[in-house]
Amino acid sequence: MIVDRISMEQATLVRLATDLARERVKARTSIVSVYLIGSVAAGARPLGDATDLDLVLIDGDPPERQREVVPLTDSLVADLHTHTREAYRNPKALRVDPWRGPAMCEPIFLYDPTHFFELAQASARGQFHRPDHVIARARAFLDLARTQLRVDSFKPGAAPRAPVSVEAFCLALLNAANAAITLTGFPGAGRRLLLRLESASTRLGGPNLYDAFNGVFDVQTVSADEARRWVAEWAATYQAAQAEEIEALHPARLPIYQRGFAAQIESDRAVDMLWLLLLTWQGALRQLPTASPAAAGYADFLARLGMADAAGFKNKVGAALDFARLCEQRVEAWGSRNGA
């Protein structure tokens, strides 16, 4: 059965995470707790048979570097996040944090001998699903999107006060989508964002938020050949820019991304990869000289998205504002129905 196979995969991944936690605790005695979050903790099936292990380490004397990527195999990396003990001083406040609250809600405990995290988690998880707490997290995502799009509101006619970068445009779409996703479950990121949004849109009813997100790019169909060409050109840029000290461009992430993109192409969901391809491609190019040959493929990609010039990108920012407004409407409608 598929369920049995998924649970077996999860058990193996959790064992690997536990072994890694033990190694880190042995090397750093100041670590008080380690817990696993993300798709593996949730038991989600790996995309393209590749995934990452998201471990949070709570350290009483945290190192200077608080984010680290550890390659395990060509289809598995560990993403280590180190937090201070002080970050958990007020766990009740964390329940309305749009990212930290969900992460603390249903993790897998890997190391917690003094019950430090268990006690903080119990306090943070109390009334986690209460409507006013849910909508507070959703509104926090909308606040992030407003900041990134340089607007005070998503009212019709709103325009950015200052130029919006491609990175901010992408992150605003992420945060607006998560405002709606948060109403039905935990937020998403990376390769799983569109899957989460599609599921949330179905559960919420009303306007199709998944279609609205992809509608920002206004690309109706993407052929498999076109998608594979984009991925090949994107990969060449990534390889030219990759650096172990840059978490988003770590060499170990490349095959994870590639497997995920391949899975989307093979399942006839290549349109779903546009957002992440754009976010990571522009990030890689920022590390390269302006005249880099790697920019040619990216320019063609932007042209296909209709955002190769200032006027085209301005239209896309306007479309992102429309999408964010739609998400805000869904959030407020949910709040009215649930007394929040």
N, C-alpha and C positions, 0 to 999 in steps of 0.2 A: 504494500500500500504506500501511496505517496506520503501520507501522514507519518508512517513509521520511518520512511527514509529521511524525511525532514527532521524528525526528532533525533534520529541517529546522528545526522550531520551536526545538529545543534549541540548534542552531547560531546562530540569530538571537539568542536570549536570552543566550548566552555572549558573543556579539559586543557586545551592549549592556552587559553586565557589564564586559567588557574596556575599553570606551570610558569607562565611569564610573570604573573603577580608574585609568586614565591621567589623568583629570581630577583625581582626588584626589591622586595622586602628584605631579602638576605643582604643585598648590596647597600640598602639605605635603611638603617634601623629607625630613622625618624618618621617613616611612613606608618600611619596609624590605621588606615583603611584603604581597601581597593574594591571597586565595584565595576561591573560590566554593564554598559548601556547600548543603545542602538539596535540595529536590525537583528543581530545575533541574540541579544537578550530577549527580544520580542519573538524569537523563533521564526523570523521571516526567511523565506527561501532565498539563497544567494542568487543574485542576478548574473547571468552569464557564468555561473559556477565560480564566481569570484566575490570576495567580500572583505570587510575589514573588521577587526576587533577593537571596539571603542572602550578603553579602560580609563577610569578616573582614579587617580591616586591622591589621597589626602595626606599631605606631608606637613609635619610640624616645623620643618626647616627646609622649605622648598628650594630646589635648585634654581639657578638663574633661568635656565631653559625650561619652560613649563609646558611645552608641546613637543612631542617627538614621534617620528614615524619609524617603526621597526619592521623591516621586511622579514616575512616568515617563509613564504613560498612565492611563486610567480602569480598565484591567484589569491594570496592572503597577506594582508599587512596588519600590524597592530598600530593603532593610533592612541598614544598615551597623553592624557591631559592631567597635569598636576595642579591641584588646588591647595590653598592654605587651610589650616584649621579655622582661621578667623572667618573664612568665607561661609562657614556653617554656623556662625555665632547666633544668627537669627533665622532658624529654619522656617518659621511660620511665614516670614516675608518671602522666602524662596518659592513658596507654593504659587505665587503669582508672577514669578520670573518666567518669561515665555520659553526659555530653553532649559534653565536649571531645574525648574519645577517638574516638568515632564521627565527629565533624566532621573530625578530622585524618586519618582513615583513607583516604577516597577523595574528596578535593576536586578541584576544577579549579584549577590554578595560573594566576593572572592576571598577577602581577608578583612576581618573586623574583630580582633581578639578582645578589645576593650568595649565593644558595642558602641563606639563613638558614632559611626555612621548610622547604625540601626536606630539610635535614639533621635538623631537629627531627622532621619527619614520618616520616622513615625510621626514627628511633629509636623513636618512639611506635608505629608500625605493626608493628614487629617483635614477633612472637608475639601480635598483637592478638587473634587468634581462638583462642588457647590456652584450654581450658576454665576454668582457674582465673581468667583475666583476664575472660572472658565473665561468669562467675557473680559476680565482684567488682562488675562494673558493674550487674548485675541486683540484687544485694543493696544497692547504693548507692541505687537507685531505691526499694527497699522501705524503707530507712532514712528517706528523704524523706517517704514516705507515712505512716510511723509518726509522724514529727514533726508533720505536718500534721493528723493525726487525734488527736493528743495521747494516744497510747498507747505502752506499752513493748513490747507484743507484739501479734500478731494471734490469739492463742489464744482459743478460745471463751469468752465471758463478759467479754472485755476491754472496758473502757469508757473514754471520754475523761476525762483528769484535769481538763480545763478546757473551756469552751465552744469549739466548732469553728465558724468562720465559713463562709459559703457559698463564699467564694473558696478557703479551705483544703480544704473538702470536694471541690471541683472539681479542685484541683491534686493532691489525694491520689489521686483516680481516675486522673488522668493518669500519675502516677508508678507506681502499682501496675500499670497496664496496660503501661507501658514496661518494667517488670521482666520481664514475660513476652516482650514484643516483642524485647527485647535478646538473648534466647536464640537468635533466628532471624535477626536483622538489626539495622538501625539504628533508634533510637527515633523516635517520631512526636510530632506536636503539632498543635494547631489542627484544620484541616479534614481532615487525613490520619490523625488518630489512630485512628479506628475502622476505616479501611481497613487500616492496619498491624496492628491487633489481630486483625481477622478472618483475615488471611493467616497471622499467627503462630499463632493458635489451630488452624487447619487443619494446619499443619506440626507442631505439638507433639502433636496428638491429645489424647485425654482430654476433660475437661469443656470445653464450648464457652465460651471466655472472652469472645468477642464478645457472645453472648447474655447472659452473666452481667453484663457491663458495662451493657448497656441495661436489664437486669433490675433494676438499682439504682433506676431511675426508675419501674419498673413501669407503663410506658405501652405497651400492646401495639401499638396502631396510631395513626397520626396522619394525618388526611385532608389532602389537598393544600390545601383551603380553610382549614382550621385552621392549618396550618403557615404559609401565606402571611400570614394575619392576625397571627400571632406575629411574623413577620419584619418586617411593616410597623410594628407597635408597638415592636418592638426598635429599628428604624432611627430612629424618631422620638426615642427616648431617646438613642441614640448621637449623633444630630445635635445634640441639646440639650447633650450633655456633651463633644463632641469638642474636642480641643485639640492643637495641634501639638507641645507640649512633653511630652505624655503618649503614649509610643510605642504603647500598646495602644489608644488612642482617637484616633489620628491621622486626620484627615479622609480621607486617601488610602486608608485601609484599608477604609472603609465599602463601596465598590463591590466590593472583592475578597471581603469576607464575603458580600455580597448575591448575587454570582454563584455562590459556592460553595453557599450555602443553596439557591438556585434549582435548581442541578444535583442536589442531594440530593432535593429535592421531586419533580423531574421523573423521577428514576430510582426513585421509590417507596422512598426511604431517608430519609424525613423524621425517623424516630426517631433516626437517627445525628446529627442536628444539635442534639439536646436539650442535650447536655453543653456544647458550645461556646456555644450561645445563652445558657445559664444563666451561664456564666463571664463572658462579655462584657457581658451585660445588667446583672448586679449590679455589675460594675466601672464601668459608665457611671453607674448610679444613685448610686454613692458620691460622684460629683462634683457632684450636684445637691442642691438643698434638700430636706429631708425631706418637705415637703408638695408636692413637685412633681407636677403632673398626669401626668407621664410614668410615675409609679409605679403607676398603675391597671392598665395592661396587664401589668406585671410581676407584680402581685399575682394576677391571673387565671392567669398562666402557672404561678406557684408552686402555686396551688390545683390545677391540672391535674396537676402532678407529685406532689401529695400532700405538699407541704412548706410549706404556707402558715402553719402554726402550730408552736409549739415541739415538741409531741408528734410531729407529722408529720415535722419535720426530724430529730428524734432517731432516728426509725425509719430515715430515709434514711442517716444517719451509720452506724447499725448495719448497713445493707445494704452500705455502702461498706467497712466492716470485713470483712464476709463475703467481698466480692469480693477485697479485698487478701489475705485469708487463702488464697483459692483460688489467687491468683497466686503467693503465697509457696510453696504446695505444689507448683506446677508448677516453680518455680525449683529447689527442693530435690530434686525427683524428677529433673530434668534433670542436676543436679550429681551425683547418685548414679550415674546411667547413664554419665556422662562422666568419672567419677573426679575431680571438682572439689570 
